[in-house]
Amino acid sequence: MERHLAAILAADVVGYSRLMGEDEPGTLAALKTHRKEIFGPKAAQYHGRTVKLMGDGALMEFGSVMDAVAFAVEVQVAVAQRNSAIPQARQIVYRIGINIGDIIVEGDDIYGDGVNVAARLEGLADPGGICVAHNVYDQVKHKLDLSFENLGEKTVKNIAEPITVYGVLIDDKAAALATPLVPGPAGSPRRWRLLAGGALAVLAVAAGAALWWQPWTPQDEPAFIERMALALPDGPSIAVLPFNNISGDADQEYFVDGMTEDLITDLSKVPGLFVIARNSSFSYKDQQVNVRQVSEELGVRYVLEGSVRRIGDEVRINAQLIDATTGGHLWAERYDRRLDNIFAVQNAITEEIVQALELQLTESDQARADKRPPTPSLEAYDLVLRARKFMTRLDRAAALEARRLLHGAVEIDPAYSEAHSLLGFSYFDEWRVWGAEREQSLARAQELATTAAELSPQDPAPHVLSALVHQWRREFDAANAQADEALTLDPQDA
């Protein structure tokens, strides 16, 4: 086993699944052309070694960080020039990440944190962009005439320490850097034009990466079925881990958690799919865990993980589905959308998982998985997400703030079923936890449960609330009837 220091580049194609779904032959032909005319020649020019290909993603190694960055910049500039004559919907766009790190070499493969960091940096890059680690920036900032943007410290999955990230700006300097090299006399060293070299390292991975690309992430260690705490269900089973907030803004945590909770709810509506409940999944929040551990502790075969970055009205969501028993990635995608398309993204992720797991849904199954947005008002939705966060805290001030937010959501959209349900739970807890007047609180909770059930007949939550109210009133027949109705609507909610 060999260890050495290297520049590592990870790259992927943005929206690969969409491109393939809309025009598979055309997409493959375009990728082949990119490989032949851009990535392959540039990788050879800058001495990049292709380590592995993962669907439409790639991993590369460079002996020189300047070579790696220069390669990445040249590739991004060349691809952008080609895309200028292509309709936007059919453009092939890449993201690249570059890191310098100690790597372990086994045969033709490489491992280690240096590799993992490069993969995570790629996930932070904008479409058509390059992200580099601080150590890469330090090596090239005075040697390559490029512009960089300090993106700050980022906490990424399975990396213990935060990473300081820089973006390479694909601007006029980068275009100048990407001018063809001036050939020198035979045997003389290569002479650089003032290239945006830092970015090239990122694309070196892509250049040697070959023909297909998929968001590349390190292969996970497989889980052992015999070590699982619980027996695997007969059908497919999945845990949705809390998505990571990579916005650089802790105030967006409520939004990211809300996205995860909504995905758990949506997947729970899919017949034949066993979904781990929210409380179990969120026990892993802010913990350094791997897919194998989650699978073995919860007794599931599949794990969904991802990240969310929200800046203003722009949202980027990365998601990947992993088969824990093999460590392989079944599906991965990135969504760059405006906030007003957030419900469409949630539906798209659910549909991709159903397809990846090859679940066969009848027409009645599809009808049951209600795909309508819960509210037409993003403002009301945002208030509900904020309220959910406060409702997880066991203090009186948080409970009152949650209620204030929910009243605001109901005022904006009186037909918002979930807002009514959560408001009902807040009144129920007001008596049960905070000692308010019993019957008044229960009566208000029941009123809100009835309203929510009328607004959304397929939602089990109002029936759960109603069952609790009847139980505490010792109206056990009514409580059982409401509990049965909730289980009919969501058989997995035991």
LUMPA-278731 format. One line per field, with one value per residue (C-alpha): chain; x, y, z. Coordinates in Angstrom, 2 decimals, m for minus. Example, Ala and Ser with C-alpha at 12.3 -4.5 7.8 and 13.67 -1.06 7.14 Angstrom:
LUMPA-278731
kette	A | A
c1	12.30 | 13.67
c2	m4.50 | m1.06
c3	7.80 | 7.14
***
This chain:
LUMPA-278731
kette	A | A | A | A | A | A | A | A | A | A | A | A | A | A | A | A | A | A | A | A | A | A | A | A | A | A | A | A | A | A | A | A | A | A | A | A | A | A | A | A | A | A | A | A | A | A | A | A | A | A | A | A | A | A | A | A | A | A | A | A | A | A | A | A | A | A | A | A | A | A | A | A | A | A | A | A | A | A | A | A | A | A | A | A | A | A | A | A | A | A | A | A | A | A | A | A | A | A | A | A | A | A | A | A | A | A | A | A | A | A | A | A | A | A | A | A | A | A | A | A | A | A | A | A | A | A | A | A | A | A | A | A | A | A | A | A | A | A | A | A | A | A | A | A | A | A | A | A | A | A | A | A | A | A | A | A | A | A | A | A | A | A | A | A | A | A | A | A | A | A | A | A | A | A | A | A | A | A | A | A | A | A | A | A | A | A | A | A | A | A | A | A | A | A | A | A | A | A | A | A | A | A | A | A | A | A | A | A | A | A | A | A | A | A | A | A | A | A | A | A | A | A | A | A | A | A | A | A | A | A | A | A | A | A | A | A | A | A | A | A | A | A | A | A | A | A | A | A | A | A | A | A | A | A | A | A | A | A | A | A | A | A | A | A | A | A | A | A | A | A | A | A | A | A | A | A | A | A | A | A | A | A | A | A | A | A | A | A | A | A | A | A | A | A | A | A | A | A | A | A | A | A | A | A | A | A | A | A | A | A | A | A | A | A | A | A | A | A | A | A | A | A | A | A | A | A | A | A | A | A | A | A | A | A | A | A | A | A | A | A | A | A | A | A | A | A | A | A | A | A | A | A | A | A | A | A | A | A | A | A | A | A | A | A | A | A | A | A | A | A | A | A | A | A | A | A | A | A | A | A | A | A | A | A | A | A | A | A | A | A | A | A | A | A | A | A | A | A | A | A | A | A | A | A | A | A | A | A | A | A | A | A | A | A | A | A | A | A | A | A | A | A | A | A | A | A | A | A | A | A | A | A | A | A | A | A | A | A | A | A | A | A | A | A | A | A | A | A | A | A | A | A | A | A | A | A | A | A | A | A | A | A | A | A | A | A | A | A | A | A | A | A | A | A | A | A | A | A | A | A | A | A | A | A | A | A | A | A | A | A | A | A | A | A
c1	0.00 | 1.43 | 0.74 | 1.61 | 0.51 | m1.49 | m3.95 | m7.32 | m10.08 | m13.73 | m16.26 | m19.85 | m22.48 | m25.27 | m28.77 | m27.50 | m30.69 | m32.88 | m30.66 | m30.69 | m34.43 | m35.13 | m32.60 | m30.40 | m28.74 | m28.06 | m26.67 | m24.34 | m23.16 | m22.44 | m20.55 | m18.51 | m17.62 | m16.58 | m14.41 | m12.76 | m12.24 | m11.89 | m11.34 | m9.08 | m6.60 | m6.49 | m5.97 | m3.01 | m1.62 | m1.70 | m0.65 | m3.89 | m4.58 | m8.16 | m8.66 | m12.27 | m15.53 | m18.86 | m21.72 | m21.48 | m18.86 | m15.09 | m12.12 | m8.62 | m5.16 | m2.52 | 1.09 | 0.93 | m1.83 | m1.16 | m1.75 | m4.97 | m6.37 | m5.26 | m6.90 | m10.16 | m10.26 | m9.50 | m12.22 | m14.87 | m14.04 | m14.08 | m17.38 | m18.96 | m17.88 | m19.50 | m22.68 | m23.12 | m24.51 | m26.72 | m30.21 | m29.93 | m32.06 | m29.60 | m26.33 | m23.84 | m22.53 | m19.96 | m19.12 | m15.56 | m13.86 | m10.10 | m8.17 | m4.59 | m4.27 | m2.51 | m3.96 | m3.73 | m3.03 | m4.17 | m3.66 | m5.24 | m7.55 | m7.06 | m8.67 | m8.53 | m9.83 | m8.02 | m10.30 | m13.44 | m12.84 | m12.48 | m15.83 | m17.51 | m15.98 | m17.44 | m20.86 | m20.43 | m19.54 | m22.02 | m22.93 | m20.01 | m17.90 | m14.89 | m14.44 | m11.00 | m9.78 | m7.75 | m4.54 | m5.10 | m5.75 | m2.55 | m0.49 | m1.83 | m2.97 | 0.34 | 1.22 | m1.92 | m3.61 | m7.08 | m9.77 | m11.05 | m14.01 | m13.71 | m16.86 | m16.02 | m15.87 | m18.13 | m19.03 | m19.40 | m20.57 | m18.11 | m15.29 | m14.53 | m13.16 | m14.77 | m13.17 | m12.35 | m13.58 | m12.68 | m14.52 | m12.53 | m14.21 | m14.66 | m14.12 | m11.90 | m8.78 | m9.87 | m10.60 | m7.10 | m5.64 | m7.49 | m5.78 | m3.77 | m0.27 | 2.61 | 4.78 | 8.42 | 11.51 | 11.71 | 12.66 | 12.08 | 9.65 | 6.11 | 5.52 | 2.28 | 0.24 | m1.38 | m3.95 | m6.57 | m4.69 | m6.37 | m9.58 | m7.93 | m7.11 | m10.75 | m11.49 | m8.60 | m10.70 | m13.43 | m11.11 | m9.80 | m13.11 | m14.37 | m17.79 | m20.45 | m20.80 | m22.83 | m22.43 | m19.46 | m19.23 | m16.91 | m18.17 | m19.56 | m18.63 | m21.42 | m23.67 | m23.90 | m27.44 | m26.50 | m25.41 | m28.66 | m30.44 | m33.79 | m34.68 | m34.99 | m38.62 | m39.78 | m40.07 | m37.74 | m36.92 | m35.39 | m34.12 | m33.97 | m31.09 | m31.36 | m30.08 | m27.04 | m27.41 | m24.57 | m25.99 | m23.38 | m26.32 | m27.49 | m30.81 | m31.67 | m31.57 | m35.36 | m35.79 | m33.40 | m34.99 | m38.42 | m37.31 | m36.18 | m39.42 | m41.49 | m39.52 | m40.12 | m43.84 | m43.98 | m42.12 | m44.36 | m47.28 | m45.67 | m47.27 | m44.81 | m42.01 | m41.09 | m39.91 | m38.17 | m40.04 | m38.84 | m37.74 | m35.47 | m33.90 | m33.32 | m31.45 | m28.49 | m28.65 | m25.28 | m23.57 | m20.64 | m22.21 | m21.81 | m24.42 | m23.42 | m23.99 | m27.40 | m28.46 | m27.37 | m28.89 | m32.24 | m32.58 | m32.99 | m31.46 | m31.54 | m30.45 | m31.22 | m28.87 | m28.32 | m27.69 | m29.51 | m28.14 | m30.58 | m29.49 | m32.38 | m34.91 | m32.40 | m32.19 | m29.74 | m30.59 | m28.24 | m29.65 | m28.31 | m29.81 | m27.47 | m27.93 | m26.32 | m25.89 | m23.53 | m22.30 | m23.32 | m25.11 | m28.38 | m29.22 | m27.93 | m29.04 | m28.67 | m31.53 | m30.93 | m34.29 | m36.05 | m37.87 | m41.26 | m40.41 | m39.58 | m42.64 | m41.86 | m38.36 | m39.76 | m42.07 | m39.19 | m37.00 | m39.83 | m40.48 | m36.78 | m36.59 | m39.69 | m38.10 | m34.67 | m36.24 | m38.39 | m41.59 | m44.68 | m47.54 | m51.13 | m53.30 | m54.91 | m51.43 | m50.42 | m53.65 | m52.99 | m49.57 | m51.05 | m48.66 | m50.49 | m48.55 | m49.73 | m50.30 | m49.97 | m48.34 | m44.57 | m44.91 | m47.37 | m45.15 | m42.13 | m44.06 | m45.04 | m41.42 | m40.29 | m43.09 | m42.09 | m38.60 | m39.91 | m42.28 | m39.34 | m38.13 | m39.46 | m39.79 | m42.80 | m41.41 | m40.74 | m44.24 | m45.79 | m43.63 | m44.67 | m48.33 | m47.81 | m46.23 | m49.01 | m51.73 | m49.90 | m49.87 | m53.60 | m54.35 | m52.43 | m53.94 | m57.08 | m57.11 | m53.64 | m54.42 | m51.06 | m51.09 | m54.44 | m53.18 | m50.00 | m51.94 | m54.23 | m51.25 | m49.98 | m53.27 | m53.20 | m49.67 | m50.66 | m52.73 | m50.74 | m47.30 | m47.89 | m50.89 | m53.43 | m57.17 | m57.90 | m61.26 | m60.74 | m57.44 | m58.88 | m61.92 | m59.76 | m57.49 | m60.50 | m61.95 | m58.69 | m58.38 | m61.86 | m61.05 | m57.75 | m59.45 | m62.06 | m59.37 | m57.19 | m59.13 | m56.03 | m53.87 | m53.62 | m52.33 | m55.74 | m57.04 | m54.01 | m54.72 | m58.41 | m57.58 | m55.40 | m58.12 | m60.71 | m58.29 | m57.69 | m61.43 | m61.75 | m63.88 | m62.11 | m64.40 | m64.05 | m60.29 | m59.95 | m62.03 | m59.83 | m56.65 | m57.93 | m58.66 | m55.13 | m53.64 | m55.83 | m54.46 | m50.87 | m50.37 | m46.69 | m47.47 | m47.60
c2	0.00 | 3.35 | 6.83 | 10.12 | 13.75 | 14.65 | 17.11 | 15.36 | 16.49 | 15.41 | 16.39 | 15.71 | 16.73 | 19.00 | 17.59 | 14.36 | 12.40 | 15.07 | 15.23 | 11.46 | 11.27 | 13.91 | 12.78 | 9.81 | 9.36 | 13.08 | 13.38 | 10.40 | 11.74 | 15.17 | 13.63 | 11.52 | 14.63 | 16.46 | 13.52 | 13.24 | 16.91 | 18.60 | 16.37 | 13.72 | 16.08 | 18.45 | 15.61 | 14.34 | 17.87 | 18.41 | 14.90 | 13.98 | 10.34 | 9.11 | 7.02 | 5.92 | 6.68 | 6.63 | 6.88 | 10.52 | 11.45 | 11.07 | 11.16 | 12.24 | 12.65 | 15.24 | 15.50 | 19.31 | 21.44 | 24.11 | 21.51 | 20.46 | 23.97 | 24.97 | 21.86 | 22.63 | 26.22 | 25.30 | 22.68 | 24.98 | 27.77 | 25.40 | 23.84 | 27.27 | 28.33 | 25.24 | 25.75 | 29.29 | 27.79 | 25.19 | 25.72 | 26.02 | 22.94 | 20.75 | 22.19 | 19.89 | 21.74 | 20.51 | 21.14 | 20.59 | 20.33 | 20.24 | 19.40 | 18.65 | 15.77 | 12.64 | 9.66 | 5.90 | 4.05 | 0.46 | m0.77 | 1.82 | 3.19 | 5.93 | 6.53 | 8.85 | 12.17 | 13.97 | 12.22 | 12.71 | 16.44 | 16.83 | 15.10 | 17.36 | 20.48 | 19.46 | 19.36 | 22.99 | 24.33 | 26.22 | 24.78 | 25.57 | 26.45 | 25.25 | 25.05 | 24.53 | 23.93 | 26.54 | 24.57 | 24.68 | 28.42 | 29.00 | 27.15 | 28.89 | 32.38 | 34.05 | 31.74 | 31.74 | 34.95 | 33.98 | 35.58 | 33.74 | 34.23 | 33.29 | 31.25 | 30.87 | 27.81 | 24.93 | 21.89 | 18.85 | 15.32 | 12.83 | 15.41 | 16.27 | 19.81 | 22.68 | 23.42 | 26.90 | 26.99 | 29.25 | 29.57 | 30.09 | 32.83 | 31.92 | 35.49 | 37.32 | 36.19 | 32.57 | 33.03 | 34.44 | 31.52 | 29.09 | 30.38 | 27.54 | 27.15 | 28.62 | 25.67 | 25.99 | 24.46 | 20.70 | 19.42 | 22.79 | 23.15 | 24.17 | 27.90 | 29.10 | 31.87 | 33.64 | 30.95 | 30.62 | 27.56 | 26.97 | 26.09 | 23.68 | 21.22 | 20.68 | 19.83 | 17.47 | 14.92 | 15.54 | 15.44 | 12.01 | 10.98 | 9.72 | 9.40 | 9.29 | 11.48 | 11.27 | 13.25 | 11.35 | 10.48 | 8.02 | 4.44 | 3.59 | 0.50 | m2.09 | m2.96 | m6.54 | m7.91 | m10.28 | m7.32 | m5.40 | m4.64 | m5.33 | m7.76 | m6.19 | m5.78 | m7.99 | m5.04 | m2.08 | m0.01 | 3.44 | 5.95 | 9.64 | 11.23 | 14.91 | 16.93 | 19.11 | 22.88 | 24.21 | 27.72 | 29.10 | 30.50 | 28.70 | 30.56 | 28.36 | 25.19 | 25.20 | 25.26 | 22.34 | 20.25 | 21.05 | 19.76 | 16.49 | 16.09 | 16.70 | 14.07 | 11.55 | 12.35 | 12.08 | 8.76 | 7.39 | 7.75 | 5.34 | 1.87 | m0.97 | 1.27 | 1.00 | 4.42 | 5.04 | 7.60 | 11.16 | 10.86 | 7.88 | 9.54 | 12.82 | 11.05 | 11.18 | 14.95 | 16.68 | 13.34 | 11.96 | 8.69 | 6.51 | 4.72 | 1.30 | 2.34 | 3.82 | 0.72 | m1.71 | 0.28 | 0.95 | m2.24 | m0.65 | m1.39 | 2.07 | 5.45 | 8.87 | 11.70 | 15.17 | 18.84 | 22.13 | 25.58 | 28.48 | 31.99 | 34.41 | 32.93 | 30.50 | 26.92 | 24.15 | 20.62 | 17.65 | 14.19 | 10.67 | 7.23 | 4.53 | 0.77 | 0.18 | m3.57 | m2.91 | 0.60 | 1.54 | 4.71 | 4.00 | 7.58 | 11.09 | 14.48 | 18.17 | 20.63 | 24.35 | 26.05 | 29.16 | 28.87 | 28.93 | 25.56 | 23.82 | 21.56 | 20.38 | 19.40 | 17.39 | 15.55 | 14.93 | 13.38 | 11.09 | 9.99 | 9.33 | 7.11 | 5.18 | 4.58 | 3.69 | 1.09 | m0.20 | 0.12 | m0.69 | 1.65 | 1.16 | 4.09 | 4.12 | 4.10 | 7.10 | 8.89 | 8.25 | 9.89 | 13.39 | 15.59 | 18.85 | 21.60 | 21.86 | 25.58 | 28.05 | 30.52 | 30.25 | 32.71 | 30.43 | 27.40 | 29.20 | 30.04 | 26.38 | 25.23 | 27.73 | 26.61 | 22.96 | 23.84 | 25.63 | 22.75 | 20.38 | 22.45 | 21.78 | 25.30 | 27.55 | 30.50 | 28.28 | 26.82 | 30.28 | 31.38 | 28.28 | 29.12 | 32.73 | 31.51 | 28.98 | 31.58 | 33.66 | 30.78 | 30.14 | 33.83 | 33.88 | 30.61 | 29.49 | 26.29 | 25.15 | 21.82 | 21.20 | 24.64 | 23.80 | 20.38 | 21.75 | 24.55 | 21.88 | 19.96 | 23.18 | 23.56 | 19.90 | 20.32 | 23.56 | 21.51 | 18.26 | 19.88 | 23.41 | 22.93 | 25.16 | 24.73 | 21.16 | 21.20 | 24.53 | 23.35 | 19.98 | 21.61 | 23.97 | 21.08 | 19.02 | 21.95 | 22.42 | 18.66 | 18.62 | 21.59 | 20.05 | 16.73 | 18.51 | 20.45 | 17.39 | 14.11 | 12.03 | 13.45 | 11.14 | 13.87 | 15.39 | 11.91 | 11.29 | 14.55 | 13.73 | 10.26 | 11.83 | 14.29 | 11.50 | 9.33 | 12.02 | 12.57 | 8.80 | 8.47 | 5.27 | 4.07 | 7.41 | 7.39 | 3.91 | 4.92 | 7.94 | 5.92 | 3.28 | 6.01 | 7.40 | 3.92 | 3.37 | 6.57 | 5.79 | 2.09 | 2.72 | 5.17 | 2.67
c3	0.00 | m1.12 | 0.21 | m1.41 | m1.76 | m4.87 | m6.38 | m6.66 | m8.98 | m8.91 | m11.59 | m12.61 | m15.14 | m13.88 | m14.46 | m16.02 | m15.27 | m16.88 | m19.97 | m20.38 | m19.85 | m22.49 | m25.13 | m24.24 | m27.68 | m28.04 | m24.51 | m24.93 | m28.29 | m26.76 | m23.84 | m26.24 | m28.23 | m25.06 | m24.05 | m27.43 | m28.22 | m24.81 | m21.79 | m23.29 | m24.98 | m21.99 | m19.53 | m21.58 | m21.88 | m18.12 | m17.12 | m15.35 | m14.47 | m14.53 | m11.40 | m11.74 | m13.49 | m11.68 | m14.15 | m15.25 | m12.66 | m12.51 | m10.17 | m11.31 | m9.85 | m10.77 | m9.74 | m10.01 | m8.53 | m11.17 | m13.87 | m12.21 | m11.93 | m15.41 | m16.82 | m15.05 | m16.26 | m19.87 | m19.87 | m18.37 | m20.82 | m23.81 | m22.75 | m22.22 | m25.72 | m27.24 | m25.22 | m26.58 | m29.80 | m28.07 | m26.56 | m22.78 | m22.11 | m24.06 | m22.75 | m21.00 | m17.92 | m15.40 | m11.75 | m10.53 | m7.14 | m6.43 | m3.27 | m2.29 | 0.13 | 1.26 | m0.60 | m0.26 | m3.51 | m3.99 | m7.51 | m9.80 | m7.11 | m4.51 | m1.11 | 1.88 | 3.16 | 0.36 | m2.12 | m0.04 | 0.30 | m3.48 | m3.97 | m1.42 | m3.03 | m6.37 | m4.72 | m3.59 | m7.04 | m9.19 | m12.59 | m14.88 | m11.82 | m9.87 | m6.11 | m4.57 | m1.05 | 0.82 | 0.26 | m3.51 | m3.40 | m1.42 | m4.03 | m7.14 | m6.06 | m6.99 | m9.87 | m12.01 | m13.07 | m11.89 | m9.76 | m6.69 | m4.40 | m0.73 | m0.01 | 3.67 | 5.89 | 4.96 | 7.03 | 4.79 | 5.43 | 6.95 | 7.17 | 10.81 | 10.34 | 8.38 | 5.00 | 3.75 | 0.16 | m2.75 | m6.04 | m9.25 | m11.27 | m14.93 | m16.17 | m18.68 | m16.82 | m17.10 | m20.80 | m21.28 | m19.39 | m21.60 | m24.73 | m26.36 | m24.97 | m26.95 | m27.99 | m26.98 | m28.55 | m28.50 | m25.08 | m23.39 | m20.46 | m21.23 | m21.04 | m19.51 | m20.91 | m18.00 | m17.48 | m14.85 | m13.74 | m10.42 | m12.13 | m14.54 | m11.83 | m11.20 | m14.82 | m15.14 | m13.43 | m15.90 | m18.87 | m18.18 | m16.81 | m20.10 | m21.40 | m18.76 | m15.70 | m12.54 | m9.33 | m7.92 | m4.29 | m2.56 | m2.46 | 0.97 | 2.94 | 2.57 | 5.51 | 6.76 | 6.95 | 9.76 | 11.91 | 11.55 | 14.80 | 13.10 | 10.35 | 6.91 | 5.81 | 2.96 | 0.58 | m0.03 | 3.05 | 3.33 | 5.87 | 4.94 | 6.81 | 7.78 | 4.84 | 5.50 | 5.56 | 3.39 | 3.10 | 5.48 | 7.46 | 10.60 | 10.34 | 7.34 | 9.45 | 9.84 | 6.06 | 5.48 | 8.24 | 6.80 | 3.39 | 4.96 | 6.90 | 3.77 | 1.84 | 4.65 | 4.50 | 0.70 | 0.63 | 3.39 | 0.99 | m1.52 | m1.15 | m0.69 | 0.60 | 4.29 | 5.51 | 8.83 | 10.93 | 11.32 | 14.95 | 14.22 | 11.19 | 13.00 | 15.80 | 13.37 | 12.85 | 13.29 | 13.86 | 11.88 | 10.75 | 7.68 | 5.63 | 6.90 | 10.53 | 9.75 | 7.81 | 10.50 | 13.38 | 11.71 | 9.67 | 6.21 | 2.84 | 1.29 | 2.63 | 1.14 | 2.05 | 0.68 | 1.22 | 0.74 | 0.05 | 0.11 | m0.78 | m1.08 | m3.48 | m5.03 | m3.75 | m4.59 | m3.48 | m3.80 | m3.13 | m3.52 | m2.92 | m1.65 | m1.43 | 1.96 | 1.36 | m1.56 | m0.82 | m4.37 | m5.44 | m7.24 | m8.10 | m7.54 | m8.76 | m8.17 | m8.48 | m8.94 | m8.64 | m7.48 | m4.19 | m5.88 | m7.50 | m4.21 | m4.22 | m7.76 | m6.61 | m3.69 | m6.10 | m8.52 | m5.80 | m4.70 | m8.29 | m8.93 | m5.85 | m6.90 | m10.30 | m8.89 | m6.56 | m9.45 | m7.45 | m9.50 | m8.62 | m9.69 | m10.74 | m7.29 | m5.70 | m7.77 | m6.86 | m3.16 | m3.37 | m3.43 | m5.41 | m4.99 | m3.18 | 0.45 | m0.05 | m2.91 | m0.52 | m0.01 | 2.87 | 4.68 | 3.96 | 5.39 | 8.56 | 8.99 | 8.56 | 11.18 | 13.52 | 13.19 | 14.39 | 17.46 | 18.25 | 18.72 | 21.69 | 25.15 | 26.43 | 26.84 | 24.85 | 21.83 | 22.03 | 22.02 | 19.09 | 17.13 | 17.76 | 16.63 | 13.38 | 12.76 | 13.31 | 10.72 | 8.24 | 8.71 | 8.28 | 4.97 | 3.70 | 5.58 | 3.46 | 4.60 | 6.28 | 7.93 | 9.55 | 11.16 | 12.32 | 13.88 | 15.53 | 16.98 | 18.34 | 19.93 | 21.85 | 22.85 | 24.20 | 25.93 | 28.34 | 28.40 | 28.82 | 30.05 | 32.33 | 30.60 | 31.21 | 30.09 | 28.36 | 26.65 | 25.14 | 24.08 | 22.52 | 20.47 | 19.40 | 18.26 | 16.34 | 14.44 | 13.79 | 12.25 | 10.03 | 8.88 | 8.05 | 5.95 | 4.09 | 3.39 | 3.62 | 2.73 | 5.53 | 8.59 | 10.95 | 11.83 | 12.75 | 14.98 | 16.78 | 17.10 | 18.47 | 21.17 | 22.16 | 22.45 | 24.40 | 27.02 | 27.24 | 27.85 | 24.72 | 23.74 | 20.94 | 19.16 | 19.79 | 18.26 | 15.24 | 14.58 | 15.07 | 12.62 | 10.07 | 10.46 | 9.93 | 6.88 | 5.38 | 6.40 | 7.28 | 8.13 | 10.94 | 13.76
***
